[in-house]
Amino acid sequence: MASANGAAARGREVLDDAERAVVRGARRAKAAGRDAIDTIEETTELVRHRGETMVHDLEALVARRPIAAVIVAAGAGYLIAKLWR
């Protein structure tokens, strides 16, 4: 009977250790997920800001040199049409 009680106690210890390990792993995964989400949000904001900056720069360039912009756009369109075939 003593060995059965000892085995049961040891079994509970093993299960408790496993439970603690799972909880620790879940907490680490949760923290890593939060870090990943924060990184994605920061990157999204950076790309959005740079994209807006590029659009404004392009608009200013086209406003300064409209004829050159039309020539460049026509040349790019011609090349794309040639590659499309």
N, CA, C and O atoms as a CHARMM CRD file, in Angstrom:
* protein
*
  340
    1    1 MET  N      0.81100  -1.18600   0.00000 PROA 1      0.00000
    2    1 MET  CA     0.00000   0.00000   0.00000 PROA 1      0.00000
    3    1 MET  C      0.85900   1.25600   0.00000 PROA 1      0.00000
    4    1 MET  O      0.52000   2.25600  -0.63400 PROA 1      0.00000
    5    2 ALA  N      1.98100   1.19100   0.72300 PROA 2      0.00000
    6    2 ALA  CA     2.87300   2.33900   0.80000 PROA 2      0.00000
    7    2 ALA  C      3.46800   2.65400  -0.55700 PROA 2      0.00000
    8    2 ALA  O      3.64400   3.81800  -0.91900 PROA 2      0.00000
    9    3 SER  N      3.78000   1.59500  -1.31000 PROA 3      0.00000
   10    3 SER  CA     4.35400   1.83900  -2.63400 PROA 3      0.00000
   11    3 SER  C      3.31700   2.41700  -3.59200 PROA 3      0.00000
   12    3 SER  O      3.66800   3.19200  -4.48200 PROA 3      0.00000
   13    4 ALA  N      2.05400   2.05500  -3.42500 PROA 4      0.00000
   14    4 ALA  CA     0.99100   2.61400  -4.26100 PROA 4      0.00000
   15    4 ALA  C      0.81000   4.09400  -3.95500 PROA 4      0.00000
   16    4 ALA  O      0.62800   4.90800  -4.86000 PROA 4      0.00000
   17    5 ASN  N      0.86100   4.43700  -2.65900 PROA 5      0.00000
   18    5 ASN  CA     0.74500   5.85600  -2.28600 PROA 5      0.00000
   19    5 ASN  C      1.94700   6.64700  -2.80000 PROA 5      0.00000
   20    5 ASN  O      1.79700   7.77900  -3.25900 PROA 5      0.00000
   21    6 GLY  N      3.13400   6.05400  -2.72400 PROA 6      0.00000
   22    6 GLY  CA     4.33500   6.70900  -3.23300 PROA 6      0.00000
   23    6 GLY  C      4.27000   6.91000  -4.74300 PROA 6      0.00000
   24    6 GLY  O      4.67300   7.95000  -5.26300 PROA 6      0.00000
   25    7 ALA  N      3.75500   5.89600  -5.43900 PROA 7      0.00000
   26    7 ALA  CA     3.62800   6.00100  -6.89300 PROA 7      0.00000
   27    7 ALA  C      2.60300   7.06600  -7.26500 PROA 7      0.00000
   28    7 ALA  O      2.80200   7.81800  -8.21900 PROA 7      0.00000
   29    8 ALA  N      1.50700   7.12800  -6.51300 PROA 8      0.00000
   30    8 ALA  CA     0.47900   8.13700  -6.78300 PROA 8      0.00000
   31    8 ALA  C      1.02600   9.53500  -6.52500 PROA 8      0.00000
   32    8 ALA  O      0.77100  10.47000  -7.28400 PROA 8      0.00000
   33    9 ALA  N      1.78900   9.65900  -5.42900 PROA 9      0.00000
   34    9 ALA  CA     2.37300  10.97300  -5.12100 PROA 9      0.00000
   35    9 ALA  C      3.36300  11.37800  -6.20500 PROA 9      0.00000
   36    9 ALA  O      3.39000  12.53200  -6.63200 PROA 9      0.00000
   37   10 ARG  N      4.17000  10.42900  -6.64600 PROA 10     0.00000
   38   10 ARG  CA     5.13900  10.71100  -7.71300 PROA 10     0.00000
   39   10 ARG  C      4.41800  11.07000  -9.01500 PROA 10     0.00000
   40   10 ARG  O      4.85500  11.95700  -9.74900 PROA 10     0.00000
   41   11 GLY  N      3.33000  10.38700  -9.29000 PROA 11     0.00000
   42   11 GLY  CA     2.54300  10.69700 -10.48900 PROA 11     0.00000
   43   11 GLY  C      1.98800  12.10500 -10.44800 PROA 11     0.00000
   44   11 GLY  O      1.99300  12.81600 -11.45300 PROA 11     0.00000
   45   12 ARG  N      1.50000  12.51200  -9.25900 PROA 12     0.00000
   46   12 ARG  CA     0.98800  13.87900  -9.11100 PROA 12     0.00000
   47   12 ARG  C      2.11000  14.89700  -9.30700 PROA 12     0.00000
   48   12 ARG  O      1.90000  15.94000  -9.92600 PROA 12     0.00000
   49   13 GLU  N      3.29100  14.60200  -8.78700 PROA 13     0.00000
   50   13 GLU  CA     4.43700  15.50100  -8.95700 PROA 13     0.00000
   51   13 GLU  C      4.78600  15.65800 -10.43200 PROA 13     0.00000
   52   13 GLU  O      5.04400  16.76600 -10.90200 PROA 13     0.00000
   53   14 VAL  N      4.79200  14.54900 -11.15400 PROA 14     0.00000
   54   14 VAL  CA     5.10500  14.59300 -12.58800 PROA 14     0.00000
   55   14 VAL  C      4.06600  15.42400 -13.32600 PROA 14     0.00000
   56   14 VAL  O      4.40500  16.24700 -14.17600 PROA 14     0.00000
   57   15 LEU  N      2.78900  15.20200 -12.99300 PROA 15     0.00000
   58   15 LEU  CA     1.73400  15.97500 -13.64800 PROA 15     0.00000
   59   15 LEU  C      1.82600  17.45500 -13.30200 PROA 15     0.00000
   60   15 LEU  O      1.61700  18.30800 -14.16500 PROA 15     0.00000
   61   16 ASP  N      2.13800  17.76500 -12.04200 PROA 16     0.00000
   62   16 ASP  CA     2.30000  19.16900 -11.64000 PROA 16     0.00000
   63   16 ASP  C      3.46900  19.81700 -12.38100 PROA 16     0.00000
   64   16 ASP  O      3.36800  20.95900 -12.83200 PROA 16     0.00000
   65   17 ASP  N      4.57700  19.08500 -12.50400 PROA 17     0.00000
   66   17 ASP  CA     5.72700  19.60800 -13.24700 PROA 17     0.00000
   67   17 ASP  C      5.36200  19.84900 -14.70900 PROA 17     0.00000
   68   17 ASP  O      5.73500  20.86600 -15.29400 PROA 17     0.00000
   69   18 ALA  N      4.63300  18.90800 -15.28700 PROA 18     0.00000
   70   18 ALA  CA     4.21500  19.06300 -16.68600 PROA 18     0.00000
   71   18 ALA  C      3.29600  20.26400 -16.84100 PROA 18     0.00000
   72   18 ALA  O      3.41500  21.02700 -17.79900 PROA 18     0.00000
   73   19 GLU  N      2.37400  20.42700 -15.88900 PROA 19     0.00000
   74   19 GLU  CA     1.46200  21.56500 -15.95200 PROA 19     0.00000
   75   19 GLU  C      2.22600  22.88600 -15.87200 PROA 19     0.00000
   76   19 GLU  O      1.94500  23.81800 -16.62600 PROA 19     0.00000
   77   20 ARG  N      3.18800  22.96400 -14.95900 PROA 20     0.00000
   78   20 ARG  CA     3.99000  24.18700 -14.83500 PROA 20     0.00000
   79   20 ARG  C      4.78100  24.45900 -16.11800 PROA 20     0.00000
   80   20 ARG  O      4.90700  25.60800 -16.54100 PROA 20     0.00000
   81   21 ALA  N      5.30600  23.41200 -16.72500 PROA 21     0.00000
   82   21 ALA  CA     6.06100  23.58400 -17.96600 PROA 21     0.00000
   83   21 ALA  C      5.15900  24.09100 -19.08300 PROA 21     0.00000
   84   21 ALA  O      5.56300  24.94800 -19.86900 PROA 21     0.00000
   85   22 VAL  N      3.94400  23.56700 -19.15700 PROA 22     0.00000
   86   22 VAL  CA     3.00300  24.00900 -20.19600 PROA 22     0.00000
   87   22 VAL  C      2.61600  25.46900 -19.97100 PROA 22     0.00000
   88   22 VAL  O      2.53900  26.24700 -20.92200 PROA 22     0.00000
   89   23 VAL  N      2.37700  25.83900 -18.72600 PROA 23     0.00000
   90   23 VAL  CA     2.00200  27.22400 -18.41300 PROA 23     0.00000
   91   23 VAL  C      3.15000  28.16700 -18.75800 PROA 23     0.00000
   92   23 VAL  O      2.92800  29.23100 -19.33500 PROA 23     0.00000
   93   24 ARG  N      4.39000  27.77700 -18.40100 PROA 24     0.00000
   94   24 ARG  CA     5.54900  28.61300 -18.74700 PROA 24     0.00000
   95   24 ARG  C      5.67400  28.76300 -20.26700 PROA 24     0.00000
   96   24 ARG  O      5.91900  29.85700 -20.77600 PROA 24     0.00000
   97   25 GLY  N      5.50400  27.65700 -20.97200 PROA 25     0.00000
   98   25 GLY  CA     5.59000  27.71400 -22.43200 PROA 25     0.00000
   99   25 GLY  C      4.50700  28.59600 -23.02800 PROA 25     0.00000
  100   25 GLY  O      4.76300  29.34500 -23.97100 PROA 25     0.00000
  101   26 ALA  N      3.29800  28.51200 -22.48700 PROA 26     0.00000
  102   26 ALA  CA     2.19200  29.33600 -22.98800 PROA 26     0.00000
  103   26 ALA  C      2.46700  30.82100 -22.73300 PROA 26     0.00000
  104   26 ALA  O      2.17500  31.67300 -23.57200 PROA 26     0.00000
  105   27 ARG  N      3.03000  31.11000 -21.56900 PROA 27     0.00000
  106   27 ARG  CA     3.34400  32.52000 -21.26800 PROA 27     0.00000
  107   27 ARG  C      4.42200  33.04400 -22.20400 PROA 27     0.00000
  108   27 ARG  O      4.34300  34.17800 -22.67600 PROA 27     0.00000
  109   28 ARG  N      5.43200  32.21400 -22.47200 PROA 28     0.00000
  110   28 ARG  CA     6.48300  32.64000 -23.40600 PROA 28     0.00000
  111   28 ARG  C      5.91900  32.84800 -24.80500 PROA 28     0.00000
  112   28 ARG  O      6.26000  33.81500 -25.48600 PROA 28     0.00000
  113   29 ALA  N      5.05100  31.93000 -25.22600 PROA 29     0.00000
  114   29 ALA  CA     4.44400  32.05200 -26.56000 PROA 29     0.00000
  115   29 ALA  C      3.57700  33.30800 -26.64800 PROA 29     0.00000
  116   29 ALA  O      3.56700  33.99900 -27.66600 PROA 29     0.00000
  117   30 LYS  N      2.86000  33.58700 -25.57700 PROA 30     0.00000
  118   30 LYS  CA     2.02000  34.78400 -25.55700 PROA 30     0.00000
  119   30 LYS  C      2.87500  36.04700 -25.66200 PROA 30     0.00000
  120   30 LYS  O      2.53800  36.97200 -26.40100 PROA 30     0.00000
  121   31 ALA  N      3.97900  36.07900 -24.92000 PROA 31     0.00000
  122   31 ALA  CA     4.87700  37.24100 -24.97100 PROA 31     0.00000
  123   31 ALA  C      5.50500  37.37100 -26.35400 PROA 31     0.00000
  124   31 ALA  O      5.62700  38.47500 -26.88400 PROA 31     0.00000
  125   32 ALA  N      5.90500  36.24000 -26.93700 PROA 32     0.00000
  126   32 ALA  CA     6.49400  36.27900 -28.27700 PROA 32     0.00000
  127   32 ALA  C      5.46800  36.75300 -29.30000 PROA 32     0.00000
  128   32 ALA  O      5.80400  37.49800 -30.22000 PROA 32     0.00000
  129   33 GLY  N      4.22100  36.32200 -29.14100 PROA 33     0.00000
  130   33 GLY  CA     3.15800  36.76700 -30.04300 PROA 33     0.00000
  131   33 GLY  C      2.93000  38.26300 -29.93900 PROA 33     0.00000
  132   33 GLY  O      2.75800  38.94900 -30.94600 PROA 33     0.00000
  133   34 ARG  N      2.93200  38.76400 -28.70300 PROA 34     0.00000
  134   34 ARG  CA     2.77500  40.21700 -28.51800 PROA 34     0.00000
  135   34 ARG  C      3.92100  40.97800 -29.17000 PROA 34     0.00000
  136   34 ARG  O      3.70500  41.99700 -29.82500 PROA 34     0.00000
  137   35 ASP  N      5.14400  40.47900 -28.98700 PROA 35     0.00000
  138   35 ASP  CA     6.30500  41.13000 -29.60300 PROA 35     0.00000
  139   35 ASP  C      6.18900  41.12500 -31.12100 PROA 35     0.00000
  140   35 ASP  O      6.49700  42.11900 -31.77900 PROA 35     0.00000
  141   36 ALA  N      5.74300  40.00100 -31.67200 PROA 36     0.00000
  142   36 ALA  CA     5.59200  39.90700 -33.12900 PROA 36     0.00000
  143   36 ALA  C      4.53800  40.88300 -33.63000 PROA 36     0.00000
  144   36 ALA  O      4.73700  41.53900 -34.65300 PROA 36     0.00000
  145   37 ILE  N      3.42600  40.98500 -32.92400 PROA 37     0.00000
  146   37 ILE  CA     2.36900  41.92500 -33.31800 PROA 37     0.00000
  147   37 ILE  C      2.87500  43.36100 -33.24600 PROA 37     0.00000
  148   37 ILE  O      2.60200  44.16200 -34.14100 PROA 37     0.00000
  149   38 ASP  N      3.60800  43.69100 -32.19000 PROA 38     0.00000
  150   38 ASP  CA     4.16700  45.03600 -32.07500 PROA 38     0.00000
  151   38 ASP  C      5.10700  45.33800 -33.23600 PROA 38     0.00000
  152   38 ASP  O      5.06600  46.43000 -33.80300 PROA 38     0.00000
  153   39 THR  N      5.95000  44.37700 -33.59000 PROA 39     0.00000
  154   39 THR  CA     6.88800  44.56500 -34.69600 PROA 39     0.00000
  155   39 THR  C      6.14300  44.75700 -36.01100 PROA 39     0.00000
  156   39 THR  O      6.50700  45.61900 -36.81100 PROA 39     0.00000
  157   40 ILE  N      5.11300  43.96600 -36.23600 PROA 40     0.00000
  158   40 ILE  CA     4.32700  44.08400 -37.46700 PROA 40     0.00000
  159   40 ILE  C      3.64600  45.44600 -37.53400 PROA 40     0.00000
  160   40 ILE  O      3.63300  46.08300 -38.58700 PROA 40     0.00000
  161   41 GLU  N      3.08200  45.89200 -36.41800 PROA 41     0.00000
  162   41 GLU  CA     2.42200  47.20000 -36.40800 PROA 41     0.00000
  163   41 GLU  C      3.41600  48.32700 -36.67700 PROA 41     0.00000
  164   41 GLU  O      3.10800  49.25700 -37.42200 PROA 41     0.00000
  165   42 GLU  N      4.60700  48.25500 -36.07700 PROA 42     0.00000
  166   42 GLU  CA     5.62500  49.27500 -36.30800 PROA 42     0.00000
  167   42 GLU  C      6.07100  49.27600 -37.76400 PROA 42     0.00000
  168   42 GLU  O      6.23500  50.33800 -38.36400 PROA 42     0.00000
  169   43 THR  N      6.26600  48.10000 -38.33000 PROA 43     0.00000
  170   43 THR  CA     6.69100  47.99400 -39.72600 PROA 43     0.00000
  171   43 THR  C      5.61600  48.52300 -40.66600 PROA 43     0.00000
  172   43 THR  O      5.91700  49.21600 -41.63800 PROA 43     0.00000
  173   44 THR  N      4.37000  48.19700 -40.37500 PROA 44     0.00000
  174   44 THR  CA     3.26000  48.68500 -41.19600 PROA 44     0.00000
  175   44 THR  C      3.21200  50.20600 -41.18800 PROA 44     0.00000
  176   44 THR  O      3.03800  50.83900 -42.22900 PROA 44     0.00000
  177   45 GLU  N      3.36700  50.77900 -40.01400 PROA 45     0.00000
  178   45 GLU  CA     3.34100  52.23600 -39.90200 PROA 45     0.00000
  179   45 GLU  C      4.51300  52.86000 -40.66500 PROA 45     0.00000
  180   45 GLU  O      4.34600  53.88400 -41.32800 PROA 45     0.00000
  181   46 LEU  N      5.68700  52.25100 -40.57400 PROA 46     0.00000
  182   46 LEU  CA     6.86000  52.76700 -41.28100 PROA 46     0.00000
  183   46 LEU  C      6.65000  52.70600 -42.78800 PROA 46     0.00000
  184   46 LEU  O      6.93900  53.67100 -43.49500 PROA 46     0.00000
  185   47 VAL  N      6.14900  51.57600 -43.28300 PROA 47     0.00000
  186   47 VAL  CA     5.91400  51.43200 -44.72900 PROA 47     0.00000
  187   47 VAL  C      4.85000  52.41300 -45.18900 PROA 47     0.00000
  188   47 VAL  O      4.98300  53.02800 -46.24700 PROA 47     0.00000
  189   48 ARG  N      3.79200  52.56100 -44.39600 PROA 48     0.00000
  190   48 ARG  CA     2.73000  53.50700 -44.76500 PROA 48     0.00000
  191   48 ARG  C      3.29100  54.92700 -44.84600 PROA 48     0.00000
  192   48 ARG  O      2.99200  55.66400 -45.78600 PROA 48     0.00000
  193   49 HSD  N      4.10400  55.30800 -43.85800 PROA 49     0.00000
  194   49 HSD  CA     4.67900  56.65000 -43.84300 PROA 49     0.00000
  195   49 HSD  C      5.60400  56.86000 -45.04200 PROA 49     0.00000
  196   49 HSD  O      5.53800  57.88600 -45.71900 PROA 49     0.00000
  197   50 ARG  N      6.47100  55.86900 -45.29500 PROA 50     0.00000
  198   50 ARG  CA     7.39400  56.01200 -46.43000 PROA 50     0.00000
  199   50 ARG  C      6.65000  56.02300 -47.75000 PROA 50     0.00000
  200   50 ARG  O      7.03000  56.74400 -48.67200 PROA 50     0.00000
  201   51 GLY  N      5.59300  55.23000 -47.85000 PROA 51     0.00000
  202   51 GLY  CA     4.79100  55.22200 -49.07200 PROA 51     0.00000
  203   51 GLY  C      4.14500  56.57000 -49.32500 PROA 51     0.00000
  204   51 GLY  O      4.14500  57.07400 -50.44800 PROA 51     0.00000
  205   52 GLU  N      3.59000  57.15100 -48.25800 PROA 52     0.00000
  206   52 GLU  CA     2.98400  58.48300 -48.39500 PROA 52     0.00000
  207   52 GLU  C      4.03000  59.51400 -48.78500 PROA 52     0.00000
  208   52 GLU  O      3.76300  60.39500 -49.60200 PROA 52     0.00000
  209   53 THR  N      5.21100  59.40700 -48.20700 PROA 53     0.00000
  210   53 THR  CA     6.29000  60.33000 -48.54100 PROA 53     0.00000
  211   53 THR  C      6.68300  60.18400 -50.00700 PROA 53     0.00000
  212   53 THR  O      6.89700  61.18000 -50.69900 PROA 53     0.00000
  213   54 MET  N      6.77800  58.95000 -50.47600 PROA 54     0.00000
  214   54 MET  CA     7.14400  58.72700 -51.88000 PROA 54     0.00000
  215   54 MET  C      6.08500  59.28500 -52.82200 PROA 54     0.00000
  216   54 MET  O      6.41800  59.86300 -53.85700 PROA 54     0.00000
  217   55 VAL  N      4.81400  59.11700 -52.47100 PROA 55     0.00000
  218   55 VAL  CA     3.73400  59.64400 -53.31500 PROA 55     0.00000
  219   55 VAL  C      3.82100  61.16900 -53.37400 PROA 55     0.00000
  220   55 VAL  O      3.69300  61.75800 -54.44700 PROA 55     0.00000
  221   56 HSD  N      4.03400  61.79400 -52.24500 PROA 56     0.00000
  222   56 HSD  CA     4.14200  63.26600 -52.22600 PROA 56     0.00000
  223   56 HSD  C      5.36000  63.73000 -53.03500 PROA 56     0.00000
  224   56 HSD  O      5.28100  64.71700 -53.76700 PROA 56     0.00000
  225   57 ASP  N      6.48000  63.02100 -52.90400 PROA 57     0.00000
  226   57 ASP  CA     7.67600  63.37100 -53.66900 PROA 57     0.00000
  227   57 ASP  C      7.42700  63.23100 -55.16400 PROA 57     0.00000
  228   57 ASP  O      7.83600  64.08100 -55.95300 PROA 57     0.00000
  229   58 LEU  N      6.75100  62.15100 -55.54500 PROA 58     0.00000
  230   58 LEU  CA     6.45400  61.92900 -56.96900 PROA 58     0.00000
  231   58 LEU  C      5.50600  63.00400 -57.49900 PROA 58     0.00000
  232   58 LEU  O      5.68900  63.51300 -58.60500 PROA 58     0.00000
  233   59 GLU  N      4.50400  63.34100 -56.70800 PROA 59     0.00000
  234   59 GLU  CA     3.58100  64.40700 -57.11800 PROA 59     0.00000
  235   59 GLU  C      4.32300  65.72500 -57.31200 PROA 59     0.00000
  236   59 GLU  O      4.05500  66.45600 -58.26600 PROA 59     0.00000
  237   60 ALA  N      5.24600  66.02700 -56.41800 PROA 60     0.00000
  238   60 ALA  CA     6.01100  67.27400 -56.53200 PROA 60     0.00000
  239   60 ALA  C      6.89900  67.24100 -57.77100 PROA 60     0.00000
  240   60 ALA  O      7.04100  68.24700 -58.46600 PROA 60     0.00000
  241   61 LEU  N      7.49700  66.08100 -58.04500 PROA 61     0.00000
  242   61 LEU  CA     8.35100  65.94800 -59.22500 PROA 61     0.00000
  243   61 LEU  C      7.54700  66.12400 -60.50900 PROA 61     0.00000
  244   61 LEU  O      7.98900  66.80700 -61.43300 PROA 61     0.00000
  245   62 VAL  N      6.36900  65.50900 -60.56700 PROA 62     0.00000
  246   62 VAL  CA     5.51700  65.63800 -61.75100 PROA 62     0.00000
  247   62 VAL  C      5.04700  67.08500 -61.91000 PROA 62     0.00000
  248   62 VAL  O      4.94800  67.58500 -63.03000 PROA 62     0.00000
  249   63 ALA  N      4.76200  67.74800 -60.80800 PROA 63     0.00000
  250   63 ALA  CA     4.32300  69.14200 -60.88600 PROA 63     0.00000
  251   63 ALA  C      5.45300  70.03600 -61.39600 PROA 63     0.00000
  252   63 ALA  O      5.20200  71.00200 -62.11600 PROA 63     0.00000
  253   64 ARG  N      6.70600  69.71500 -61.02300 PROA 64     0.00000
  254   64 ARG  CA     7.84200  70.52200 -61.48200 PROA 64     0.00000
  255   64 ARG  C      8.17900  70.24400 -62.94100 PROA 64     0.00000
  256   64 ARG  O      8.55100  71.16500 -63.66800 PROA 64     0.00000
  257   65 ARG  N      8.05900  69.01100 -63.37800 PROA 65     0.00000
  258   65 ARG  CA     8.44900  68.63000 -64.73500 PROA 65     0.00000
  259   65 ARG  C      7.36400  67.77000 -65.38800 PROA 65     0.00000
  260   65 ARG  O      7.55400  66.56400 -65.54700 PROA 65     0.00000
  261   66 PRO  N      6.24600  68.36200 -65.76300 PROA 66     0.00000
  262   66 PRO  CA     5.13200  67.57200 -66.30100 PROA 66     0.00000
  263   66 PRO  C      5.43800  66.91400 -67.64900 PROA 66     0.00000
  264   66 PRO  O      5.01000  65.78500 -67.88900 PROA 66     0.00000
  265   67 ILE  N      6.16300  67.59300 -68.52300 PROA 67     0.00000
  266   67 ILE  CA     6.45500  67.00900 -69.84600 PROA 67     0.00000
  267   67 ILE  C      7.38100  65.80100 -69.70000 PROA 67     0.00000
  268   67 ILE  O      7.16300  64.77300 -70.34100 PROA 67     0.00000
  269   68 ALA  N      8.39600  65.91700 -68.87600 PROA 68     0.00000
  270   68 ALA  CA     9.30100  64.79300 -68.65500 PROA 68     0.00000
  271   68 ALA  C      8.54400  63.62000 -68.02500 PROA 68     0.00000
  272   68 ALA  O      8.82700  62.46600 -68.34600 PROA 68     0.00000
  273   69 ALA  N      7.59600  63.89400 -67.14400 PROA 69     0.00000
  274   69 ALA  CA     6.81700  62.83600 -66.50900 PROA 69     0.00000
  275   69 ALA  C      5.96600  62.09300 -67.53100 PROA 69     0.00000
  276   69 ALA  O      5.83300  60.87100 -67.46500 PROA 69     0.00000
  277   70 VAL  N      5.39200  62.83000 -68.47200 PROA 70     0.00000
  278   70 VAL  CA     4.58300  62.18500 -69.51900 PROA 70     0.00000
  279   70 VAL  C      5.46800  61.32800 -70.41300 PROA 70     0.00000
  280   70 VAL  O      5.07500  60.22400 -70.79000 PROA 70     0.00000
  281   71 ILE  N      6.65400  61.81600 -70.75800 PROA 71     0.00000
  282   71 ILE  CA     7.57200  61.04900 -71.60700 PROA 71     0.00000
  283   71 ILE  C      8.01900  59.76700 -70.88900 PROA 71     0.00000
  284   71 ILE  O      8.05400  58.69600 -71.49400 PROA 71     0.00000
  285   72 VAL  N      8.35200  59.87700 -69.63000 PROA 72     0.00000
  286   72 VAL  CA     8.76300  58.69600 -68.85500 PROA 72     0.00000
  287   72 VAL  C      7.61000  57.71000 -68.75500 PROA 72     0.00000
  288   72 VAL  O      7.81700  56.50800 -68.91600 PROA 72     0.00000
  289   73 ALA  N      6.39400  58.19300 -68.49100 PROA 73     0.00000
  290   73 ALA  CA     5.22700  57.31200 -68.38300 PROA 73     0.00000
  291   73 ALA  C      4.95700  56.61800 -69.71300 PROA 73     0.00000
  292   73 ALA  O      4.63400  55.43100 -69.73600 PROA 73     0.00000
  293   74 ALA  N      5.08500  57.34000 -70.81400 PROA 74     0.00000
  294   74 ALA  CA     4.86700  56.73600 -72.13600 PROA 74     0.00000
  295   74 ALA  C      5.92600  55.67400 -72.40800 PROA 74     0.00000
  296   74 ALA  O      5.60400  54.60100 -72.91900 PROA 74     0.00000
  297   75 GLY  N      7.17500  55.95300 -72.07700 PROA 75     0.00000
  298   75 GLY  CA     8.24100  54.96900 -72.27900 PROA 75     0.00000
  299   75 GLY  C      8.03000  53.72900 -71.42700 PROA 75     0.00000
  300   75 GLY  O      8.23100  52.61000 -71.89800 PROA 75     0.00000
  301   76 ALA  N      7.63400  53.91700 -70.19700 PROA 76     0.00000
  302   76 ALA  CA     7.36600  52.76400 -69.32400 PROA 76     0.00000
  303   76 ALA  C      6.18700  51.96200 -69.85500 PROA 76     0.00000
  304   76 ALA  O      6.21800  50.73200 -69.85200 PROA 76     0.00000
  305   77 GLY  N      5.15800  52.64600 -70.30700 PROA 77     0.00000
  306   77 GLY  CA     4.00000  51.95900 -70.88900 PROA 77     0.00000
  307   77 GLY  C      4.38100  51.16300 -72.13100 PROA 77     0.00000
  308   77 GLY  O      3.92200  50.03600 -72.31600 PROA 77     0.00000
  309   78 TYR  N      5.22500  51.75200 -72.98300 PROA 78     0.00000
  310   78 TYR  CA     5.68300  51.05200 -74.19200 PROA 78     0.00000
  311   78 TYR  C      6.45200  49.78400 -73.82100 PROA 78     0.00000
  312   78 TYR  O      6.22300  48.72300 -74.40200 PROA 78     0.00000
  313   79 LEU  N      7.37200  49.89800 -72.84500 PROA 79     0.00000
  314   79 LEU  CA     8.14800  48.72300 -72.42600 PROA 79     0.00000
  315   79 LEU  C      7.26400  47.64000 -71.82400 PROA 79     0.00000
  316   79 LEU  O      7.46100  46.45300 -72.08500 PROA 79     0.00000
  317   80 ILE  N      6.31200  48.04200 -71.03500 PROA 80     0.00000
  318   80 ILE  CA     5.40200  47.05200 -70.43700 PROA 80     0.00000
  319   80 ILE  C      4.57800  46.36900 -71.52100 PROA 80     0.00000
  320   80 ILE  O      4.35800  45.15900 -71.47300 PROA 80     0.00000
  321   81 ALA  N      4.12600  47.14800 -72.49800 PROA 81     0.00000
  322   81 ALA  CA     3.33600  46.56400 -73.59900 PROA 81     0.00000
  323   81 ALA  C      4.19200  45.57400 -74.39100 PROA 81     0.00000
  324   81 ALA  O      3.69700  44.52600 -74.80400 PROA 81     0.00000
  325   82 LYS  N      5.47300  45.89600 -74.60800 PROA 82     0.00000
  326   82 LYS  CA     6.36200  44.98000 -75.32700 PROA 82     0.00000
  327   82 LYS  C      6.59300  43.69600 -74.52500 PROA 82     0.00000
  328   82 LYS  O      6.60400  42.60000 -75.08500 PROA 82     0.00000
  329   83 LEU  N      6.77400  43.84200 -73.22800 PROA 83     0.00000
  330   83 LEU  CA     6.99900  42.66000 -72.38300 PROA 83     0.00000
  331   83 LEU  C      5.73500  41.81200 -72.23300 PROA 83     0.00000
  332   83 LEU  O      5.81900  40.60100 -72.02800 PROA 83     0.00000
  333   84 TRP  N      4.59000  42.43400 -72.33100 PROA 84     0.00000
  334   84 TRP  CA     3.32600  41.74400 -72.13600 PROA 84     0.00000
  335   84 TRP  C      3.05300  40.73800 -73.25000 PROA 84     0.00000
  336   84 TRP  O      2.40700  39.71500 -73.02200 PROA 84     0.00000
  337   85 ARG  N      3.54100  41.02500 -74.44900 PROA 85     0.00000
  338   85 ARG  CA     3.27200  40.16300 -75.61300 PROA 85     0.00000
  339   85 ARG  C      3.94300  38.84800 -75.50900 PROA 85     0.00000
  340   85 ARG  O      3.81300  38.01600 -76.40600 PROA 85     0.00000
